[in-house]
Amino acid sequence: MIVDKGIGGSVTAPRIRIIEIDAFERDIRLRLPFRFGAATLEKAPQAFIRVRVEDEKGRTAIGGAAEMMVPKWFDKNPVLTPAENVDQLRASIRAAAAASLEASVATTLFTAARVNEIETIRRLPGNPLAAGFGPSLIARAALDAYCRLAGISFFDAVRRNLIGIGGHTLPGDIDAGTVSATLADLRPAGSISARHTIGLVDPITEGDIADPVGDSLPQSLEAVVAHYGNRWFKIKLSGGIDADLDRLTRIAAVLDRMPDYRVTFDGNEQFGAAEQLAALLARIEATPRLARLRAAITFVEQPFSRAITMETPLGDLAARLPFLIDESDDGDGAFARARGLGYTGVSSKTCKGIYRSLMKAIRIRTGTGPGLFLSGEDLTCQAGLAVQQDLALVSLLGLSHVERNGHHYVAGMQGAPQAEKARFAAAHPDLYEQGATGPLLSIRDGRIAIASLGTIGYASGALPDFEAMKPLT
């Protein structure tokens, strides 16, 4: 153990060095097409990272992390093909791995992650969301490896600040003296509500299904409610007022059958101006059949493109509903700038970096300003490392619900050998239930049981079969 002294205070934390990094991928094909914003996703590779760390005594351990390489979210430039979008994320992994292995000095996990993110974004300028993809994976895998080496859980590592948030890499707006106390106050829960995503081409009723999948899992919103018992929902908006109004009316007809429900709206950057969104809200409020749905809206996520968000004040909209930034959250100062425009919320996504999520939580818990909030948003997290590490993070952050959509669009641990599936199912019997081809995420009465994520390591009692994957292309 060492004391890493820097600007703003000191933090006692172990130092580690990353000595090996291997990258792999698996091809994933969705059981249902997922339309968000202007893109429809039918397939994408899932990236896997294996990291070996070494402590100051020369002991080593390996850890892992995984994330879907989803096209048309990190970079929505229409000139780029989906394949080129995926190549951007592969390039981020390669650049981040090279930068990590060039660092010869042992340091805290937090400092290693911050330095790697800064250096990778410097090497890949232009889109910090895409450039930050690789650093986020390496940071998770390194933390997993350290936890396995130390024989502790992710929750213990964070709450005891063994990750080392502090020192000279701490952003200037966070008081180092309060960091450890804030982290120590975090308490993971034993379960969390799953917020079901309703994609733009998802069938609403059973009568809307034109092409049945036939795998016994739900396709329509009606069937989702009956199968999983969700009470939280995330509704994707298209930006077309008439089309959105018609679809919302059909969604409300299903949700209104329940005694109680809550929803969030996701604009996915589809609204060109505040007036356009105001017009949709006005139409919703003037439609009696949407009265319950309107009352159930918790917040609106990223309505405007990232190109104009920071130049577009919410104005009167901010008085009508809470608003959250997601795609525009591309750096440490983004939330502060967005707050000046009327936003009060910001997303947590493991693909943006677990330490960035923790710092957002610290800012919100210790900052001033009414109604500030953090929300867990999905990027089609898949069964296994990806969904487990994200669930552990949002639970520790104190969130009561999280968007979950990977289990709906992809059934189980696609592409994994049966032995790997069996290891994960045995390690996390509360999180998974047995399906026709292996473990499926278990959601009962709208909630996910996650007590088993408190195991040694970063939320996983098993590791993938890396040797059964193909190297990152």
GULUM-663009 format. One line per 2 residues: their letters; for each residue x, y, z of C-alpha. Coordinates in steps of 0.02 Angstrom, whole numbers, plus 50000, padded with zeros to 5 digits. Example, Ala and Ser with C-alpha at 12.3 -4.5 7.8 and 13.67 -1.06 7.14 Angstrom:
BEGIN
as> 50615,49775,50390 | 50684,49947,50357
% end
This chain:
BEGIN
mi> 50000,50000,50000 | 50061,50175,49960
vd> 50005,50354,49979 | 49985,50436,49808
kg> 50000,50621,49846 | 49942,50752,49723
ig> 49845,50912,49700 | 49699,50927,49820
gs> 49748,50792,49945 | 49813,50615,49962
vt> 49739,50443,49937 | 49801,50278,50005
ap> 49788,50146,49870 | 49889,50003,49796
ri> 49990,50028,49639 | 49980,49908,49494
ri> 50055,49895,49321 | 49969,49824,49167
ie> 50089,49700,49089 | 49982,49607,48960
id> 49828,49651,48857 | 49739,49537,48735
af> 49585,49586,48633 | 49455,49469,48558
er> 49283,49477,48482 | 49127,49374,48452
di> 48998,49404,48317 | 48824,49438,48386
rl> 48664,49430,48284 | 48507,49504,48360
rl> 48349,49401,48373 | 48251,49561,48338
pf> 48303,49718,48244 | 48335,49863,48362
rf> 48301,50036,48292 | 48365,50186,48388
ga> 48377,50360,48314 | 48413,50344,48128
at> 48497,50171,48141 | 48432,49993,48142
le> 48546,49866,48223 | 48538,49684,48168
ka> 48714,49624,48209 | 48874,49685,48290
pq> 49031,49608,48365 | 49058,49603,48551
af> 49234,49653,48607 | 49322,49561,48749
ir> 49479,49619,48840 | 49595,49512,48945
vr> 49718,49607,49053 | 49857,49546,49166
ve> 49912,49662,49307 | 50062,49653,49422
de> 50071,49727,49597 | 50224,49796,49685
kg> 50265,49624,49756 | 50273,49549,49582
rt> 50111,49451,49599 | 50000,49444,49444
ai> 49819,49406,49400 | 49708,49420,49248
gg> 49540,49505,49228 | 49416,49535,49091
aa> 49286,49653,49020 | 49166,49652,48873
em> 49060,49774,48773 | 48961,49772,48610
mv> 49041,49873,48470 | 48879,49957,48420
pk> 48884,50059,48259 | 48793,50225,48239
wf> 48796,50275,48421 | 48974,50327,48461
dk> 48985,50414,48291 | 48826,50452,48193
np> 48913,50531,48043 | 48806,50468,47896
vl> 48960,50460,47785 | 49030,50316,47889
tp> 48965,50139,47861 | 48923,50027,48009
ae> 49081,49928,47973 | 49184,50088,47980
nv> 49101,50132,48146 | 49154,49964,48217
dq> 49330,49989,48151 | 49336,50154,48248
lr> 49305,50057,48408 | 49434,49925,48363
as> 49558,50066,48332 | 49519,50136,48505
ir> 49555,49967,48585 | 49720,49951,48492
aa> 49774,50129,48534 | 49724,50112,48717
aa> 49815,49945,48733 | 49973,50018,48657
as> 49968,50169,48773 | 49937,50060,48926
le> 50083,49945,48891 | 50199,50092,48859
as> 50170,50153,49037 | 50311,50075,49137
va> 50276,50152,49308 | 50157,50068,49429
tt> 50013,50180,49483 | 49838,50174,49554
lf> 49696,50101,49452 | 49612,50271,49441
ta> 49768,50361,49383 | 49808,50225,49256
ar> 49633,50239,49184 | 49633,50429,49178
vn> 49804,50440,49096 | 49759,50305,48970
ei> 49596,50392,48923 | 49682,50560,48900
et> 49822,50484,48796 | 49706,50380,48687
ir> 49594,50529,48649 | 49751,50628,48605
rl> 49803,50492,48483 | 49628,50478,48408
pg> 49563,50657,48401 | 49392,50708,48340
np> 49270,50597,48434 | 49303,50570,48619
la> 49157,50449,48638 | 49231,50328,48510
ag> 49410,50356,48569 | 49361,50322,48749
fg> 49289,50150,48710 | 49454,50056,48724
ps> 49512,50143,48884 | 49346,50102,48967
li> 49366,49917,48931 | 49547,49911,48990
ar> 49503,50003,49151 | 49367,49876,49191
aa> 49476,49727,49152 | 49620,49798,49257
ld> 49503,49825,49404 | 49438,49648,49386
ay> 49616,49581,49386 | 49664,49684,49539
cr> 49510,49625,49636 | 49552,49444,49596
la> 49732,49472,49648 | 49679,49553,49812
gi> 49538,49429,49845 | 49406,49565,49862
sf> 49246,49617,49773 | 49218,49766,49660
fd> 49107,49840,49795 | 49245,49829,49926
av> 49376,49900,49808 | 49271,50054,49771
rr> 49198,50084,49943 | 49373,50075,50023
nl> 49441,50183,49880 | 49572,50054,49839
ig> 49547,50115,49660 | 49636,50275,49713
ig> 49519,50416,49661 | 49623,50567,49708
gh> 49796,50634,49674 | 49854,50745,49532
tl> 49735,50667,49403 | 49579,50714,49501
pg> 49472,50845,49411 | 49483,51014,49495
di> 49298,51026,49535 | 49300,50872,49648
da> 49359,50896,49826 | 49482,50755,49863
gt> 49445,50769,50048 | 49266,50710,50023
vs> 49296,50575,49893 | 49335,50430,50011
at> 49193,50475,50129 | 49071,50481,49983
la> 49129,50314,49914 | 49120,50232,50085
dl> 48938,50285,50096 | 48889,50192,49937
rp> 48783,50037,49967 | 48743,49908,49832
ag> 48568,49833,49832 | 48517,49652,49813
si> 48408,49687,49662 | 48367,49825,49538
sa> 48220,49866,49425 | 48245,49833,49239
rh> 48189,49976,49127 | 48132,49895,48966
ti> 48180,49979,48803 | 48044,50000,48671
gl> 48135,50018,48506 | 48064,50112,48359
vd> 48018,49956,48260 | 47969,49846,48407
pi> 47795,49770,48395 | 47678,49842,48525
te> 47543,49708,48526 | 47545,49526,48473
gd> 47445,49577,48320 | 47590,49686,48263
ia> 47709,49539,48242 | 47740,49510,48058
dp> 47888,49391,48075 | 47879,49280,48231
vg> 48048,49228,48299 | 47978,49070,48377
ds> 48105,49054,48518 | 47980,49062,48663
lp> 48045,49234,48716 | 47934,49388,48705
qs> 47933,49498,48550 | 47793,49623,48579
le> 47778,49748,48720 | 47621,49655,48776
av> 47720,49493,48792 | 47866,49580,48879
va> 47750,49646,49015 | 47673,49474,49038
hy> 47840,49381,49036 | 47954,49495,49138
gn> 47832,49601,49237 | 47922,49764,49198
rw> 47854,49925,49272 | 47991,50040,49203
fk> 48006,50076,49016 | 48118,50178,48901
ik> 48030,50239,48744 | 48134,50285,48591
ls> 48071,50438,48496 | 48095,50469,48309
gg> 48077,50658,48305 | 47929,50644,48186
id> 47785,50719,48284 | 47641,50628,48199
ad> 47731,50461,48196 | 47785,50478,48378
ld> 47611,50528,48433 | 47532,50378,48347
rl> 47660,50258,48420 | 47647,50332,48595
tr> 47459,50312,48589 | 47478,50127,48547
ia> 47608,50104,48684 | 47498,50192,48812
av> 47353,50076,48769 | 47461,49930,48829
ld> 47544,50014,48979 | 47382,50088,49043
rm> 47321,49911,49081 | 47444,49910,49227
pd> 47402,49991,49394 | 47564,50090,49392
yr> 47714,50119,49278 | 47852,50244,49241
vt> 47935,50291,49077 | 48082,50388,49010
fd> 48092,50462,48835 | 48250,50446,48730
gn> 48265,50571,48588 | 48428,50493,48525
eq> 48477,50662,48449 | 48327,50662,48330
fg> 48252,50834,48370 | 48319,50981,48272
aa> 48263,51118,48392 | 48182,51148,48561
eq> 48024,51206,48472 | 48005,51037,48387
la> 48011,50944,48552 | 47895,51072,48634
al> 47770,51040,48495 | 47772,50853,48529
la> 47748,50879,48716 | 47604,50998,48681
ri> 47519,50868,48571 | 47545,50735,48706
ea> 47468,50848,48839 | 47319,50885,48726
tp> 47283,50700,48695 | 47171,50623,48831
rl> 47227,50446,48790 | 47405,50498,48837
ar> 47363,50575,49006 | 47433,50431,49109
lr> 47586,50413,48999 | 47623,50599,49014
aa> 47608,50589,49204 | 47728,50439,49204
it> 47872,50527,49114 | 48023,50533,49230
fv> 48145,50622,49113 | 48189,50652,48931
eq> 48359,50592,48868 | 48469,50680,48737
pf> 48336,50757,48623 | 48458,50858,48515
sr> 48610,50808,48415 | 48776,50825,48503
ai> 48822,50955,48372 | 48692,51077,48438
tm> 48655,51020,48617 | 48780,51135,48701
et> 48716,51281,48599 | 48530,51247,48629
pl> 48459,51306,48796 | 48309,51206,48853
gd> 48217,51364,48905 | 48038,51330,48958
la> 48059,51144,48926 | 48166,51127,49082
ar> 48019,51183,49188 | 47906,51049,49114
lp> 48017,50895,49132 | 48191,50842,49190
fl> 48317,50820,49047 | 48473,50711,49036
id> 48625,50714,48922 | 48697,50553,48853
es> 48787,50567,48686 | 48839,50744,48732
dd> 48922,50680,48890 | 49093,50664,48808
gd> 49210,50734,48941 | 49229,50790,49121
ga> 49158,50963,49091 | 49006,50912,48988
fa> 48881,50896,49130 | 48929,51063,49203
ra> 48902,51148,49035 | 48736,51057,49011
rg> 48675,51113,49182 | 48694,51291,49124
lg> 48571,51251,48983 | 48439,51176,49099
yt> 48490,50992,49106 | 48490,50909,49276
gv> 48534,50729,49230 | 48680,50633,49155
ss> 48699,50452,49104 | 48806,50313,49176
kt> 48872,50192,49045 | 49018,50075,49069
ck> 49071,50110,48889 | 49110,50289,48944
gi> 49216,50231,49090 | 49173,50169,49264
yr> 49277,50304,49348 | 49184,50440,49254
sl> 49021,50367,49321 | 49091,50366,49497
mk> 49149,50546,49481 | 48977,50598,49417
ai> 48899,50516,49570 | 49021,50606,49685
ri> 48982,50773,49602 | 48794,50745,49618
rt> 48803,50685,49799 | 48916,50826,49857
gt> 48865,50965,49739 | 48731,51097,49746
gp> 48581,51121,49635 | 48404,51053,49642
gl> 48354,50891,49559 | 48523,50831,49497
fl> 48519,50647,49451 | 48617,50504,49372
sg> 48534,50370,49266 | 48593,50200,49206
ed> 48578,50181,49017 | 48614,50025,48915
lt> 48715,49995,48758 | 48643,49820,48728
cq> 48747,49746,48870 | 48761,49559,48841
ag> 48744,49417,48966 | 48910,49381,49049
la> 49043,49508,49094 | 48961,49658,49009
vq> 48791,49654,49094 | 48863,49598,49262
qd> 48992,49737,49273 | 48864,49869,49222
la> 48734,49805,49346 | 48862,49806,49487
lv> 48911,49985,49446 | 48735,50058,49440
sl> 48684,49964,49597 | 48833,50034,49692
lg> 48791,50208,49628 | 48623,50191,49716
ls> 48514,50187,49561 | 48345,50103,49583
hv> 48319,50061,49399 | 48426,50037,49244
er> 48390,50024,49060 | 48413,49842,49007
ng> 48391,49790,48827 | 48526,49663,48782
hh> 48423,49516,48846 | 48276,49567,48736
yv> 48369,49588,48572 | 48497,49448,48599
ag> 48450,49288,48688 | 48581,49235,48815
mq> 48768,49213,48794 | 48773,49202,48606
ga> 48933,49126,48536 | 48997,49060,48703
pq> 49045,48876,48722 | 48928,48773,48830
ae> 49061,48753,48965 | 49077,48942,48979
ka> 48890,48962,48991 | 48883,48832,49128
rf> 49019,48921,49229 | 48926,49087,49225
aa> 48760,49005,49267 | 48836,48914,49415
ah> 48926,49069,49480 | 48770,49178,49469
pd> 48613,49073,49497 | 48513,49226,49551
ly> 48555,49324,49393 | 48522,49190,49262
eq> 48389,49061,49224 | 48407,48915,49105
ga> 48344,48939,48927 | 48341,48824,48778
tg> 48522,48860,48733 | 48595,48914,48899
pl> 48578,49047,49034 | 48461,49195,49007
ls> 48452,49353,49111 | 48319,49323,49243
ir> 48193,49464,49268 | 48050,49429,49386
dg> 47916,49554,49434 | 48019,49681,49336
ri> 48174,49660,49445 | 48346,49582,49425
ai> 48424,49492,49576 | 48608,49539,49586
as> 48672,49485,49758 | 48795,49363,49678
lg> 48888,49509,49596 | 48973,49538,49763
ti> 49094,49397,49723 | 49284,49413,49715
gy> 49329,49509,49557 | 49230,49639,49462
as> 49056,49565,49477 | 49096,49396,49401
ga> 49133,49228,49478 | 49186,49164,49307
lp> 49290,49222,49159 | 49251,49193,48975
df> 49340,49063,48870 | 49454,49188,48784
ea> 49542,49052,48685 | 49378,49006,48601
mk> 49360,49182,48529 | 49440,49258,48376
pl> 49573,49392,48401 | 49515,49570,48374
t> 49522,49598,48187
% end
